[in-house]
Amino acid sequence: MLSDSDITQLRDALKAGKPPTVWFTGRAVGVDAGKSGKVVSFASPEEGDFIEVKPTGSKDTLSFSKAELTLNRPKQRPAAPKKPAPAPVVEEEIYQPAPASSSSSSRASSSSPSSASSPASAEKKKPAPRRRAMPPSEVTVTLHSTPRGDWTVDVVVGKKRSVRSMPIPAAAIHKIAKELPDQVETAISAVMAAARQQHEERIALLQAELDAARRALNELS
């Protein structure tokens, strides 16, 4: 488990441009205990799975808590001794002479080889441990508007904010509002109407200033 000082050490390494290595504990979900990974970033706030790590050999970046990671490299287990190969089976032949009264050739037929146990079958490979499926995270989508009619969206997946203040055209918001319940569409339409009125008033003000400037210019001609 990572301590607060370990977190500080990891942050300093990231600031220096050197992604630090951590190892997964037995509490890690989705990866094998003892496997290593590189810390990519830290989410805010520092709660829950806020440490983003890319496991070794994987292209995906996953989020973990302090209890799922450690800076202590696990000890490598000694390799199991190889089993000696089974000794080859030697087939023995026994020669038996033919009976004296037989008119056939004096050569005797050889007996069938003695039976021997077959070599032990190769050990079956143990199936690779199945990765535990990550539980689906809760997704929260929040739309923000300004008095001038500008819109942005925030997306939070679980406790991680994946999209922050991304601009969205007002036309797209107007189209989305038509697919939402009436109460939501009414609220969005009211905000857009107020912004539209504000722009119309500003245009009228600018038009009046433009007309005054033209009159002053004509008087100076």
C-alpha positions as CSV (number, residue, x, y, z in Angstrom):
1,M,0.0,0.0,0.0
2,L,1.3,3.5,-0.9
3,S,1.8,6.0,1.9
4,D,1.5,9.8,1.6
5,S,5.3,10.0,1.3
6,D,5.2,7.5,-1.5
7,I,2.6,9.6,-3.3
8,T,4.9,12.6,-3.0
9,Q,7.8,10.6,-4.3
10,L,5.8,9.5,-7.3
11,R,4.6,13.0,-8.1
12,D,8.2,14.3,-8.0
13,A,9.3,11.6,-10.4
14,L,6.5,12.5,-12.8
15,K,7.4,16.2,-12.7
16,A,11.0,15.2,-13.6
17,G,9.7,13.5,-16.7
18,K,10.4,10.0,-15.4
19,P,7.3,7.9,-15.1
20,P,7.9,5.8,-11.9
21,T,7.4,2.1,-11.6
22,V,4.9,0.6,-9.1
23,W,3.8,-3.0,-8.4
24,F,0.3,-4.3,-7.9
25,T,-0.8,-5.8,-4.6
26,G,-3.3,-8.6,-4.0
27,R,-6.1,-6.0,-3.7
28,A,-5.6,-4.8,-7.3
29,V,-8.6,-5.4,-9.5
30,G,-8.1,-6.4,-13.2
31,V,-4.3,-7.2,-13.0
32,D,-2.2,-10.0,-11.4
33,A,-0.6,-9.3,-8.0
34,G,3.2,-8.7,-8.4
35,K,2.9,-7.3,-11.9
36,S,4.5,-3.9,-12.6
37,G,3.3,-0.8,-14.3
38,K,4.1,2.9,-14.9
39,V,2.4,5.7,-13.2
40,V,1.0,8.1,-15.8
41,S,-0.9,10.8,-13.8
42,F,-3.0,11.6,-10.8
43,A,-6.6,12.5,-10.8
44,S,-8.2,15.1,-8.6
45,P,-9.4,14.8,-5.9
46,E,-7.2,12.2,-4.3
47,E,-10.0,9.8,-3.4
48,G,-10.7,6.3,-4.5
49,D,-9.0,5.2,-7.8
50,F,-7.2,8.4,-8.5
51,I,-3.8,6.9,-9.5
52,E,-3.6,6.3,-13.3
53,V,-1.3,3.4,-14.2
54,K,-0.4,1.7,-17.5
55,P,0.4,-2.0,-16.6
56,T,3.4,-3.5,-18.3
57,G,2.6,-5.1,-21.6
58,S,-0.8,-3.3,-21.9
59,K,-1.8,-0.3,-24.0
60,D,-4.6,0.7,-21.6
61,T,-4.4,3.1,-18.7
62,L,-6.3,2.0,-15.6
63,S,-7.2,3.8,-12.3
64,F,-6.1,2.3,-9.0
65,S,-6.3,3.3,-5.3
66,K,-3.3,3.5,-2.9
67,A,-4.2,0.1,-1.4
68,E,-3.8,-1.6,-4.8
69,L,-0.2,-0.4,-5.4
70,T,3.2,-0.6,-3.7
71,L,6.8,0.6,-4.3
72,N,8.2,-2.6,-2.9
73,R,9.2,-4.9,-5.7
74,P,7.9,-8.5,-4.9
75,K,10.5,-11.2,-4.5
76,Q,10.8,-13.5,-7.4
77,R,9.9,-17.1,-6.7
78,P,12.6,-19.7,-7.4
79,A,12.0,-21.7,-10.6
80,A,10.7,-25.2,-10.0
81,P,13.3,-27.9,-10.7
82,K,12.8,-29.7,-14.0
83,K,11.6,-33.2,-13.7
84,P,14.1,-35.8,-15.2
85,A,12.9,-37.3,-18.5
86,P,11.6,-40.9,-18.2
87,A,14.2,-43.6,-19.1
88,P,13.6,-45.2,-22.5
89,V,11.9,-48.6,-22.5
90,V,14.2,-51.4,-23.7
91,E,12.4,-54.2,-25.5
92,E,13.7,-57.7,-24.7
93,E,13.5,-60.6,-27.2
94,I,13.5,-64.3,-26.0
95,Y,14.6,-67.0,-28.4
96,Q,12.7,-70.3,-28.2
97,P,13.9,-73.4,-30.3
98,A,11.3,-75.3,-32.3
99,P,10.2,-78.9,-31.2
100,A,12.5,-81.8,-32.5
101,S,9.6,-83.6,-34.2
102,S,8.7,-80.6,-36.3
103,S,9.5,-80.8,-40.0
104,S,9.8,-77.1,-40.3
105,S,13.0,-75.1,-40.1
106,S,14.9,-75.2,-36.9
107,R,14.7,-71.5,-36.5
108,A,12.5,-70.5,-33.7
109,S,10.1,-67.6,-33.8
110,S,10.8,-64.8,-31.4
111,S,8.3,-64.0,-28.7
112,S,6.4,-60.8,-28.6
113,P,8.2,-57.9,-26.8
114,S,7.6,-57.7,-23.1
115,S,5.0,-55.1,-22.1
116,A,6.2,-51.9,-20.6
117,S,4.4,-48.9,-19.3
118,S,4.2,-45.9,-21.6
119,P,6.0,-42.7,-20.7
120,A,4.0,-40.3,-18.5
121,S,2.0,-37.8,-20.5
122,A,3.2,-34.2,-20.5
123,E,1.8,-32.1,-17.8
124,K,-1.1,-30.0,-18.9
125,K,-0.4,-26.3,-19.0
126,K,-2.4,-24.4,-16.4
127,P,-4.8,-21.9,-17.9
128,A,-3.9,-18.3,-17.6
129,P,-5.7,-16.6,-14.7
130,R,-8.8,-14.8,-15.9
131,R,-8.8,-11.0,-15.3
132,R,-11.5,-9.8,-13.2
133,A,-13.9,-7.7,-15.2
134,M,-14.0,-4.0,-14.2
135,P,-17.4,-3.0,-12.8
136,P,-19.2,-0.4,-14.9
137,S,-18.6,3.2,-13.7
138,E,-21.2,5.8,-13.1
139,V,-21.2,8.5,-15.8
140,T,-22.2,12.1,-15.1
141,V,-22.7,14.6,-17.9
142,T,-23.1,18.3,-16.9
143,L,-24.0,21.1,-19.3
144,H,-23.1,24.7,-18.5
145,S,-24.3,27.9,-20.1
146,T,-23.2,31.6,-19.9
147,P,-25.5,34.7,-20.2
148,R,-24.0,35.2,-23.7
149,G,-25.2,31.8,-24.8
150,D,-21.9,29.9,-24.7
151,W,-22.2,26.2,-23.8
152,T,-19.7,23.8,-22.3
153,V,-19.9,20.1,-21.1
154,D,-18.2,18.2,-18.3
155,V,-18.1,14.4,-18.1
156,V,-17.2,12.5,-14.9
157,V,-16.7,8.7,-15.1
158,G,-16.8,7.2,-11.6
159,K,-14.6,9.7,-9.7
160,K,-12.5,10.7,-12.6
161,R,-13.2,13.8,-14.7
162,S,-12.6,12.7,-18.3
163,V,-13.9,15.9,-20.1
164,R,-13.6,19.4,-18.6
165,S,-15.3,22.5,-20.0
166,M,-15.4,21.3,-23.6
167,P,-17.1,24.0,-25.8
168,I,-20.3,22.9,-27.6
169,P,-22.1,24.9,-30.3
170,A,-25.5,26.3,-29.3
171,A,-27.0,24.7,-32.4
172,A,-26.0,21.2,-31.1
173,I,-27.5,22.0,-27.7
174,H,-30.7,23.1,-29.4
175,K,-30.9,19.8,-31.3
176,I,-30.1,17.7,-28.2
177,A,-32.8,19.5,-26.2
178,K,-35.5,18.3,-28.6
179,E,-34.7,14.7,-27.7
180,L,-34.9,15.4,-23.9
181,P,-38.0,15.6,-21.6
182,D,-40.2,18.7,-22.0
183,Q,-39.1,20.2,-18.7
184,V,-35.4,20.0,-19.8
185,E,-36.2,21.4,-23.2
186,T,-38.1,24.3,-21.7
187,A,-35.3,25.2,-19.4
188,I,-32.7,25.1,-22.2
189,S,-35.0,27.1,-24.5
190,A,-35.4,29.8,-21.9
191,V,-31.7,30.2,-21.5
192,M,-31.2,30.4,-25.3
193,A,-34.0,33.0,-25.6
194,A,-32.4,35.2,-23.0
195,A,-29.1,35.0,-24.7
196,R,-30.7,35.7,-28.1
197,Q,-32.4,38.8,-26.6
198,Q,-29.1,40.0,-25.1
199,H,-27.3,39.7,-28.5
200,E,-30.2,41.5,-30.3
201,E,-29.9,44.4,-27.8
202,R,-26.2,44.6,-28.3
203,I,-26.6,44.6,-32.1
204,A,-29.1,47.5,-31.8
205,L,-26.7,49.4,-29.6
206,L,-23.8,48.9,-32.0
207,Q,-26.0,49.9,-34.9
208,A,-26.9,53.2,-33.1
209,E,-23.2,53.9,-32.5
210,L,-22.5,53.1,-36.1
211,D,-25.2,55.5,-37.4
212,A,-23.9,58.3,-35.1
213,A,-20.3,57.7,-36.4
214,R,-21.6,58.0,-40.0
215,R,-23.4,61.2,-39.2
216,A,-20.3,62.7,-37.6
217,L,-18.2,61.6,-40.6
218,N,-20.7,63.3,-43.1
219,E,-20.5,66.5,-41.1
220,L,-16.7,66.5,-41.5
221,S,-16.9,66.0,-45.2
